[in-house]
Amino acid sequence: MDIIESRVDINSEEYAKNKEAMTTLLQDLEKELKKAMEDRSEKARNRLKESGKIPAKRKLDLLLDKNTPFLEIGALVGKDLYDGKVHKAGLIAGIGIVEGREVFVSINDATIKGGAGYPISVKKGLRCQTICMENRLPNISLIDSAGAYLPLQSEIFPDLDGGGRLFYNQAMKSKMGIPQIAAVMGLCTAGGAYGVAMCDEIVHVKGHGAIFLGGPPLVRAATGEEVTADELGGAQVHCYESGVSDYIAEDDEDAIRIIRNIVRNLPAKEKTKLNRIQPEPPLYDPKEIYGIVSRDLAVPYDCREVIARIVDGSRFLEFKEHYGSTLVCGYAHIHGYPVGILANNGILFSESALKATQFIQLCDKKEIPLVFLQNINGFIIGKAYEQGGITKNGHKMVNAVSTASVPKFTVLVGASFGAGNYAMCGRAYSPRFLWMWPNSKIGVMGGPQAADVLVKITNDQNTRLGKPDLTAEEVNFLKQPIINAAEKEGNAYYSTARMWDDGIIDPARTRDILGMSISASLNAPIRDDIYGHGIFRM
């Protein structure tokens, strides 16, 4: 493969301004991540300590193998939702290494609303289960859950994507042969009880671990029976009498030790093999991405400069280099894994879509994972382009993205607007993982464009009614709220708070995060093409 020759002037004024802007965004990101992990009330911390429990972050550190990476999912989910205190949706979750094996870990944080589940907690839980099922990852759950947050029960309970789906998925994971291991580390009430009971193996902590469908207050209200949490569903009850739990632990640390032993005893499973090569770092410093990416999404940059700082040795075999030039396609390696990369270098034309369709199909047949780097305003529009078949050619690309059965990975590196989001494998197209850079924006279209469309529609209506066009003052009055709303709702934090992505990441870490994502995906078969591809409109 050819080495990408960088043409970036790292001493230019433009580079310096871009770098400063990205650095500011990353400083803000670091503050938000720290807040989400550490912002807990003193009362909640003391209550946890008095009950003999250890903090969720400490549990994670004890569970994972020393000096191994943790790929956190949804680190900022719940940001600014509800009262702004439901950090991480009350759940630390991600992929880590336990006893040398990749596993998915989820840990309730009892210092957040006592471990109660909010609607966003259900959404995050479902996303975590999807990751487990798509990538065939064993699931370890350290549970301390008060059940559903009752004031919002109507948003949690009854629908297809409500709390009941969590237990449906647990049954399906069991059917798929995905190991599920749980530790009862607090009150596991109602749905929290089902979440434990449907696991394969259960470790129960003495003293503060309890499982019951209805807690002592509900039992008293319903039957008049006076009973403590330990008497109702403690370790003694479920390890000696009911048989719900399988192992009894003296404390949280002992429970984690037992879980590690269970994982060690899981049957060996060979991962899917790719034609992997010896990994090597890029020739260029990944932190140079900070100065390459424009601080203004309207200002283009060559996506090859980003690719050169992500792939092994900065080597890239470009596919159809001189055709459909607004989309760069080609083969590379990331941490030794072969990948097919699609990266935007402008708006999508018919040629770009046709090129993408062919390249995606080639990678699918060759069993090469796909990486999409999104910086896209959408497809070209206009009379000539419609006559040239942009609609049917765009459909071919969307079809190919939808039906490709190799693992797909998406990174939003800039704009992600309209049908461009779809064609470049947005969330609705089931990438195994989707990450965002802090500068990225997402929406049907950009704020100024949406505002201009509304002004045009209003003026057209006025013309039909015999009224004059809007004045400059009226135009501004109409446009500004649209622009403000798009700025707020298209922001990366707005997206990640609602689990539209798997997390906001440092651009310089893109290579490593993609490497971990690809590695995790290889716990599942590389392809599942029982349906082949769909019909292409010719």
Disulfide bonds with the S-S distance in Angstrom:
none
